Amino acid sequence: MTEKMTLAVIYGSARQGRFCDTVANWLIRELSASDTFSLTIIDPARLRTSRGLGAAVNPGEWLERKIAEADAFIVVTPEYNHGYPAALKELIDSVYEPWHAKPVAFVSYGGASGGIRAVEQLRQVFGELHTVTLRDGVAFPKAWSKFDAAGNLYKPEELRAPLFLMMDRLTWWARVLKQARKSKPYNEVAA
């Protein structure tokens, strides 16, 4: 049996009443039976208040440790005003080297575009952090019309194929890059 890798699900919004919880909860339910990954949640709303991190925890140190421990990431991001949220930018920019040589996938949501403009901007940011961003992702155009009041998708079968494709490719990259990091630490490549 192969040891599980760590997958960090990153919430992209910290707004009160955010829809991010609905989309992220769907994703977490879909991934909860994974034999490949153990999940960890990184939520900028919790970091701002340190709620749920434990007593006497420095949010910056906690975040850096969680990013360092992760083998792969899925960013669940809304699109606000044709871009990604400031809370997500702050979270990303709080850490540098622990992002290196790790894959990042995206689940986006929003109006007609489904958040893809935010994802395109995030690809540029994550490129500067030496990550590998996946082409395949999941987008929810008009996301609010896709879920019922309990947070369940009206047509879950429509999103399983893109989710499974994204996860297969994320798994491949996570394994390959984890092995590469073990073989030679990324910070030694150009040293």
Buried (B, 14 or more C-beta within 10 A) or exposed (E): EEEEBBBBBBBBBBEEEBBBBBBBBBBBEBBEEBEBBEBBEBBBBBBEEBEEBEEEEEBEEBBBBBBBEBBBBBBBBBBBEEBBBEBBBEBBEBBEEBBBBBBBBBBBBBEEBBBBBBBBBBBEBBEEBBBBBBEBBBBBBEBEEBBEEEBEBEEEEEBEEBBEBBBEBBBEBBBEBBEEBEEEEBEEEEE
